[in-house]
Amino acid sequence: MKRYSVGNKIAHNILKSGRFGSVLGLTGYYMTAPGYFAGNVDYTGFFLHHCVHYMDLVSFLVSPVTGLTARKVEKTPGRVLFHVALDFDCGAIGTIAMGTIQSRGTPVERIEIMAITSAWRSRMWWKCAGTAIRPSRRRTRRQRSRIIGTA
């Protein structure tokens, strides 16, 4: 599960601590190549081995999902694109695009969290894939381990 990766643990701890502010939205993106379905266009594996991780991760990072609307387009067998709109228990909204329409074999993934702090009243963001936390601040190894929750 993606919730156990170090970058996502760091994000979870920052979001739950309140230092990031109130979460307003989430945008996610996961694409893999259609070669995954060569000869067998059965999306069960794609759902169980790929999509499930993102559906778990959004509730881990934001709050439980209370509403979900999914749209699908499939022009040729093995090339599918889903856009999933999410409503969260905390009032935030989200969108995830998942599919098998990427041209290369390595999956591309990204999650972006939008939040607003009461102190700064400015939009802040965090990207899971790049583990870039803004506003950027250098941290010592001890500070990083505290954020992850290992020390």
C-alpha positions as CSV (number, residue, x, y, z in Angstrom):
1,M,0.0,0.0,0.0
2,K,1.2,3.5,-0.8
3,R,0.3,4.7,2.6
4,Y,3.4,3.0,4.0
5,S,5.9,4.7,1.8
6,V,8.1,7.2,3.5
7,G,7.0,10.3,1.5
8,N,3.3,9.5,2.1
9,K,3.9,9.0,5.9
10,I,5.6,12.4,6.0
11,A,2.7,14.0,4.2
12,H,0.2,12.3,6.4
13,N,2.0,13.5,9.6
14,I,2.2,17.0,8.3
15,L,-1.4,17.1,7.3
16,K,-2.7,15.6,10.5
17,S,-0.5,17.9,12.6
18,G,-2.4,21.0,11.3
19,R,0.9,22.7,10.2
20,F,-0.3,22.5,6.6
21,G,-3.7,24.0,7.3
22,S,-7.2,22.9,6.4
23,V,-7.2,20.6,3.3
24,L,-9.5,21.9,0.6
25,G,-8.6,19.7,-2.3
26,L,-6.7,16.8,-3.8
27,T,-5.6,16.1,-7.3
28,G,-4.1,12.7,-8.3
29,Y,-2.8,11.2,-11.4
30,Y,-1.7,7.6,-12.1
31,M,-0.9,6.3,-15.6
32,T,0.6,3.1,-16.9
33,A,1.2,1.7,-20.3
34,P,-1.4,-0.4,-22.2
35,G,1.2,-3.2,-22.6
36,Y,0.0,-4.4,-19.2
37,F,-3.0,-5.9,-21.0
38,A,-1.3,-7.5,-24.0
39,G,-3.5,-10.3,-25.2
40,N,-5.9,-10.1,-22.2
41,V,-8.1,-7.0,-21.8
42,D,-9.2,-7.7,-18.3
43,Y,-9.0,-4.7,-16.0
44,T,-9.3,-6.6,-12.8
45,G,-5.5,-6.6,-12.3
46,F,-5.3,-2.9,-13.0
47,F,-8.0,-2.2,-10.4
48,L,-6.6,-4.6,-7.8
49,H,-2.8,-3.9,-8.3
50,H,-2.9,-0.2,-9.2
51,C,-6.1,1.8,-8.6
52,V,-6.8,0.4,-5.1
53,H,-3.6,2.1,-3.8
54,Y,-4.7,5.5,-4.8
55,M,-8.2,5.0,-3.5
56,D,-6.7,4.0,-0.1
57,L,-4.2,6.8,-0.2
58,V,-6.7,9.6,-0.6
59,S,-8.6,8.7,2.5
60,F,-5.3,8.2,4.4
61,L,-4.1,11.7,3.5
62,V,-7.4,13.7,3.6
63,S,-10.3,12.1,5.4
64,P,-12.8,9.3,4.6
65,V,-14.4,9.5,1.2
66,T,-18.2,10.2,1.4
67,G,-19.0,10.5,-2.3
68,L,-17.5,9.2,-5.5
69,T,-18.4,9.7,-9.2
70,A,-16.4,7.9,-11.9
71,R,-16.3,8.4,-15.6
72,K,-14.6,6.1,-18.1
73,V,-13.5,6.3,-21.7
74,E,-12.1,3.4,-23.7
75,K,-11.4,4.1,-27.4
76,T,-9.5,0.8,-28.0
77,P,-9.2,-2.4,-26.0
78,G,-6.6,-2.1,-23.3
79,R,-6.5,1.7,-23.4
80,V,-8.8,3.1,-20.7
81,L,-9.0,6.4,-18.8
82,F,-10.9,7.0,-15.6
83,H,-11.7,10.3,-14.0
84,V,-12.9,10.0,-10.4
85,A,-14.4,12.9,-8.5
86,L,-14.3,12.6,-4.7
87,D,-16.1,14.2,-1.8
88,F,-14.4,14.0,1.6
89,D,-15.8,13.9,5.1
90,C,-13.9,17.1,6.0
91,G,-15.6,19.0,3.2
92,A,-12.7,18.8,0.7
93,I,-13.0,17.8,-2.9
94,G,-10.7,15.7,-5.1
95,T,-10.1,14.4,-8.6
96,I,-8.0,11.4,-9.6
97,A,-7.2,10.4,-13.2
98,M,-6.2,6.8,-13.6
99,G,-5.6,4.9,-16.8
100,T,-3.6,2.8,-19.2
101,I,-3.0,5.4,-22.0
102,Q,0.6,6.3,-21.3
103,S,3.1,5.8,-24.1
104,R,5.9,4.3,-22.0
105,G,6.1,1.4,-19.6
106,T,7.1,3.1,-16.3
107,P,4.0,4.3,-14.3
108,V,3.7,8.0,-13.8
109,E,2.0,9.1,-10.6
110,R,1.4,12.3,-8.7
111,I,-0.7,13.5,-5.8
112,E,-1.2,17.2,-5.0
113,I,-2.9,18.5,-1.8
114,M,-4.3,22.0,-1.6
115,A,-4.8,23.6,1.7
116,I,-5.2,27.0,3.3
117,T,-3.7,28.1,6.7
118,S,-5.6,30.5,8.9
119,A,-2.3,32.3,9.7
120,W,-1.2,33.0,6.1
121,R,-4.4,32.7,4.1
122,S,-2.4,31.5,1.2
123,R,-2.6,28.4,-0.9
124,M,0.1,25.8,-0.1
125,W,0.8,22.5,-1.8
126,W,2.7,19.3,-1.5
127,K,3.6,16.7,-4.2
128,C,3.9,13.0,-3.2
129,A,5.9,12.0,-6.2
130,G,8.6,14.6,-5.9
131,T,8.3,14.9,-2.1
132,A,8.6,18.6,-2.4
133,I,7.0,20.3,0.6
134,R,6.2,24.0,0.3
135,P,6.9,26.4,1.7
136,S,10.3,24.8,1.5
137,R,12.4,24.5,4.6
138,R,15.6,22.5,5.1
139,R,15.2,20.0,7.9
140,T,17.8,18.1,9.9
141,R,17.8,14.3,9.9
142,R,16.3,14.4,13.4
143,Q,13.5,16.7,12.3
144,R,12.7,14.5,9.3
145,S,12.6,11.3,11.5
146,R,10.2,13.1,13.9
147,I,7.9,14.0,11.0
148,I,7.9,10.4,9.8
149,G,7.3,9.3,13.3
150,T,10.3,7.0,13.6
151,A,12.1,8.9,16.5
